[in-house]
Amino acid sequence: MKDEKELKVGLLNGDFDGDLGRVYVSEKEVTDNRQRISRLIDVFASLYGEDREVEVFSAPGRTEVGGNHTDHNHGRVLAASINLDAIAVVSPNNDNTIRIKSEKYKNADVVELDKLEVDENEKGKSTGLIRGVCAAFVERGYKIGGFDAATFSDVLTGSGLSSSAAFEVLVGTILNHLFNEGKIDPVEIAQISQYSENVYFGKPCGLMDQMACSVGGFVSIDFEDPEKPIIQKVDFDFEHSKHALCIVDTKGNHAGLDDEYGAVRLEMEAVAKYFGKNNLRELPQELFEKDIAALRPQVGDRALMRAFHFYNENKRVLKLVSALMDNNFEDFKSFIIESGFSSYMYNQNIYLAGQPDTQPVALALCLSEEVLKGRGAWRVHGGGFAGTIQAFVPYDLLDEYKNRLNSAFGADACKVLSVRPVGGVKII
């Protein structure tokens, strides 16, 4: 740990650029985060007093790269951490209490560690996430303790980049390093974070978000056994691809979409249940394909197309991973485009049936193809229907792409990102 003033002076002098460079991939990001962390140190001092010894932590947001709507039927996904993150300046205390004050919110989150039971009043609140992470640490035999923290996050909320998962992983990473000598591996931190969101926050999410945020870089996850997912960190240096990762917020209205999202899972499962299986991963594709005629009146044609999407997308994740491992970014982009078209035509989570005048995701994909065809790649990102799209854009087309998409969806619609090489981490 370092004294606040000592840390700030060292930051501004560039003494910790090597530490920052492990996390932030460009010289500009290192420079920007010198100032960002320095400012947060001042915030910490104003909240908790000067002359405290502090440490600095970070956890990134994430993007889904492949495996659209496969995880809920025990399929494979490919995700990646991004260069937007939640950071924290932290110091342990002797109060057996966690206090976390985010710059974005008026009040601090305060959790007393002698009360780790589920609190129904904390469902949907960040205090529930903190309490849940602590409870999971204790259940697994790990140590916890009180600390004070000032945090700031630039992970965009409502954009499918998993701001909540970044926060959970940040809390888990702090507890890991302050009280457990950093011995808990990132996979377990992710599982703890998912437990907190499921049980204490009340959101039945899968494990993809937390795993990508915690492990970092490109991460392949196989959910055939959700209790023991197979995790593979994919070694690929995205910076050398000479492409930007763009996430475009189409500003669609997410209200009332729960039934649409749920129908994707339920229709896939309906196909599996026809054969006495719980999910499509348990059902061999060849068995499914032999009974199409009998299945049609039982589950409907859309369910069959969504099943085909699942099977092909599940195999496509392996192709995406192989392309990255072979350093073949051109093949990677072709599989990204295939994924996007499969979601559009077969999974059908691009627009709402019965609303032909409101198709923001479809329009964003159309505009992306106009600019990027033959050069880049584009696909729906996340749940679909009214959310975001993802594009891999060559640097020389980036200005044109941003202008085209921002002109349609607003000046801040297109976010230019990169893939971050590390997940939850103690920076300094």
N, C-alpha and C positions, 0 to 999 in steps of 0.2 A: 504494500500500500504506500501511497505517497501523500504528503501534505498538499492540501488544495492549492496553495500559492505556488509551491514547488512544481506541481503538475502543470499548472497553467503556464508558468514561465517556460517550462520545458516544451510544452506543446507549441507555443508561439515561436520558439526558437528553432523548431523543427527537430528537436531531440528524439521525438517518438515517431518520426515519419516511417521508420522501418516497421513499427508495430501497426501503424495505420495502413501501410502498404500491403500487409497481409490480408486486410479486410476490404479496402477500397481500391478498385482496380485501375484507376487513372490518376495522373498527377493532379488534375483539377479536383477530383473527389478527395484526395488526401488534403489538399489545401483547404477545401471547403469544410472538411470535417475537423481540421485544426480549430477553425473559428467556431464551428458548431459545438464542439465539446467544451471549448473554453467558455463559451457563453453559458452552457449548462452548468459548469462549475460555479459560475457566479450565481446562478439561480439556486443551486444547492446551498451555497453559503448564506443566501438571503433567507432560505427556508429553515435551515437547521443549524446555522452558526458557522463562524469561520474557524480555521485551524483544525478541522477534522481531517483525518486520513481517509482517502477515498480510492476507489477503483472504478474503472469504466468498462461497461459491458454493451454488447450489441446483439440484436437478433433481427434477421431480415424478413421481408415479405417473401411471397413465392408466386410462381406462375405455373399453371398446368401446361405442359408441352404436348403430351399425347395421352390417350386413354380417356377420351371424353365420355362420361357416364358409363364407366366400366367398373369402378371401385365398388359400387353398391351391389354388384353381382359377383363379387370376389375376383375381379379381373386384375389386369396389370395397368399401371400408370407410369408416366414419365413426367417429373416435375423439376423445377429449378428454383433456387433462391435468387432474389433480385437485389439490385443495388439501391433499394429503399429499405430503411431499417428503423427499428426502435432502439434508442440508446438510453443508457442510464448511468448517472454518477451516483455512487453508492458508498455508504459507510455503515458498518455494523453498529448496533446499539445494545444496551443492557436492559431493555424494557420488555423483551419477549413480545415485541409488537413490530409489525411491518407497516411502514408508512411510505406510500408511493404517491408522489405529486407529479401529475403530467401537466406540461405547459398548456395543453389544450383544454383543460378542465379547471373549474373554479376551486373545487374541493379535492383534498387528498383522499386516497383510499387507505383506510386504516383497518388492519386485521390483527386481532389479539390471538396469539398462538396457543393459548390454552382452551380455545373454542374452535375446534376443527370439524364439527358436525355440519352437515348440509343445512343451509339456511334458505328456506323457500323464498324469503324476501330478497335474497341476493341473486335469484335466477335472472339472467340477462344483464348482470352487473359485473364490473371488473373486480369488485371485492370477492365475488363468488369464484372468479378465476384464480385469484391469489390464494384464497382459502383451500380451493380444490387441489392446487399444486402442492401446497404444504401438507395437506392430508395424505396425498399419494406418496410423498417423500417418507412420511412417518410409517405408513402401511408397508412400505418396501424396506424398512429398517434403516433409512438414511436420517441424517441430522438436519434440523432446521434451527433458525434463530432469528432474532429481530434485526431489522436494518432500516435505515432511512434512505430514500432514493428520490432523485429528481429525474424525470424522464421526458423525452421528446421523440415523437414518431413522425416520419414523413411517408409511412406506408399508407397509401390512399384507402380510405374506408369506402365500402360499397362498390369497389372496382374488381372484386374477385382476387385481390392480392393478399388476402388473409391477414389483416391487421390484428385480429384477435389471436391468431396462432402465433404471430410474432411477439405479442405481449406475454402470452403463456410461456413461450420458450425463453423469453428474456428473464422472467421470474425464476424459472427452473435453472437457468444458467447461473444466475446470481447465487441461488442457494447452493448449487453444486460447488462453486468456487469458494464462497465464503465459509462454508461449513463442512464440505466433504472433499476438500483437496482436489476438486476437479476430476474425481475418479469415475463419475457416472457418465456412461457413454451417450452420445447424442441420440441414438435410437431410443434409449430408455427415457431420456428427457422428453422426446416426442410422445411416447406412450403415456407418460405422466400428464402431459399437456392435454392430450385427447381426453383422458379420463376426467380432468378438471372441467373441460368444456361440456362433455356429455352429462356428467353427474351433478356438478355444482352450478354450471352456467345454464344447463338445460337445453343445449343444442345437440341433436344427435348427428354430429359430423363424423366423417371417416377419418382416417389417419394421414391422408396424403398431405394436407396443409401443414400439420405440425412436423411431419417427417422432413419435408423440403426445407422448412424454416430452420430446423435443428441441425440437420446433416450438412446442408449447403451444397452449392454447385448443382450439376445435373444428378438427379436421383431417380433410379428405377425402383418401383415397389410392386411386388407381387402379393396380392391379397387372397390367394387361394385358401390359406388358413389365416383369417384375420387376427387370431390370437398370436400367431407367429409369422408375421409378414416377412418376406424375403427382400432384403434391402441391398441394392447395389449402387454404389457411388460411381458415376460414369466420368471417367477422366477425359475432359475435353476443354480446351482453352478457348472460350467463346470470343475473347478479345481478338484472336487471330482470324476470326471468320470474316472480318470487315463488314459486318452487318450490325444493325441496331435491332434490339428487341422493342417493338412498339405495342403498347396496350391502348386500345381506343375505346373510350367510354361513349357509348352511343346515346347516353342520357335517357334511355327508355325507362318506363315506369315498372318497378319490380312488384308493385302491390298486387296481391291476388294471384301470384304465380305458384304458390305452394302446391296446388293441385296439379299444375302442369309438370313441375319437377317430379312430384311423387308418381305421376302416371308413367314416366319413363321407367322407373324402377319396377312398378307394379306390373306393367305389361311384359317386361322381360321375365319377371318371376312367374307370370301366368303361363308363359311358354314352358318354363322349367317344371312347374307344378303339374302340367298335363302329363308329364312323364314320371311324376312322383319324385321330382327333385326340388330342392329349395331355391336354387339359383342356377343361372346359365353356366357357370363355371363347372358345375357338377354334371352337366348334360353334354355328352359328346356331340359335336356339330353334325357328324354324319347321321346320327340317330334322329336329330331334329329335322334334317333335310329330307329324310325318307317319308315324313308324315305331314308334309305341307298341306295337302288337300284336306286331310282330316282336321288339321289345326285351324284352318281358316274360319270355319263357323264357330269354333270354340273360343278363340282369343282375338280374332280380327286381323286384318292385313297389316295394320300399323305395328302391332306387336311383333309380327313376323319380321318386318323390315328392321325393327329395333333390335331383334335378336341377331339378324345378320350383321348389323352394325357392331354389336358387341363382339361377335366372334372375330370379325375382320380387324376391328380396332385393337383387340387384345393381341392379335398376331402383329399388328402394325407397331405396337410399342417395342417389340423385339427388333423390328427392322430399324426403328429410330435409334435405339441403343447401339445396334451394330454399326450403323452409319457414323455415329459420333465416335465410337471406339476406333473405327477405321479412318477417322479424320476426313470423312467424305461428306462435306457439308451440302454439296449439290444433291446427293441422294436423300440426305436428311430433309431438305426443303421439299423434295417431291413427295415424301411420305407425309409431311405436314399438310400439304395441299390435299392429298388423298383423305387424310383425317377430316379436313374441313368439308370436303364434298360428301363424305359419308354421314357426317352429322347433319348436313343440309338435306340430303335426299332420303336417308334411311332412318336416322334417329329423329329427324324432324323436330329439332329444338332451336330453330332459327327464328321462327315467327309463330304467332298464334293463329290457329285456324279461326276463320270468321272475322278477322280484323285485317283485311287486305290493305287498308290505308295506313296502317301503322306497322312498319317492318324495319326498324332502325338497324338491327343486326344484319339483316339481309342486304340493306343498302350499303352498309359499311363494307361488307364482303365484296359487293359489286364494285365499289369505288377502289378497293384494294386491288382487285384483279386488273382493273383498268390501268393502274400505275405499275403494278409489280409483275404482271404476267411475263414469264420467261426469265425473270430475274430474282424475284423474292418468293415469299410464301405467306399464306394467310389462312386463318381458321377461326371458328368460334372459340371463345375462351370461357371455360367454366360451365355453369348451368344452362346458359343460353336464353332464348326467347326475347329478352329485353336488356341484356347486359353489355358485355365487352367482347371485342375481338382481339386476336393476337396477330402480329405480323412480324416477319423477319425481313428487314429492309436494307438493301445495300446502301452503303454510306452515300454514294453519289446520287441516289434517288431519295434520300431522306427529306430534304427540304421540300421537294415536290409532293412527297407522300403526306408530310405534315400539313402542308397548305391545303391539299385536296380534302383531307379528312376533317381538318379544323374548320374549313369553310362550310362543311355540311353539318357538323355537330357542335360547333362552338370552339372558341379560341384555345381552350385548354383540354380539348377532347383527346388529343393524341399525346400520350406520355412516352418519352424516349428513355428506355431502360437498358440495362445490361444484365448479364448473369454473374452473380457474385460467387467467388470460389469457396467461401466458408459460410457456415451456418451460425448458430448461437456461439458466442465467443467472449472471453475477457480480452478487451483490446489492449489495455495497458495494465 
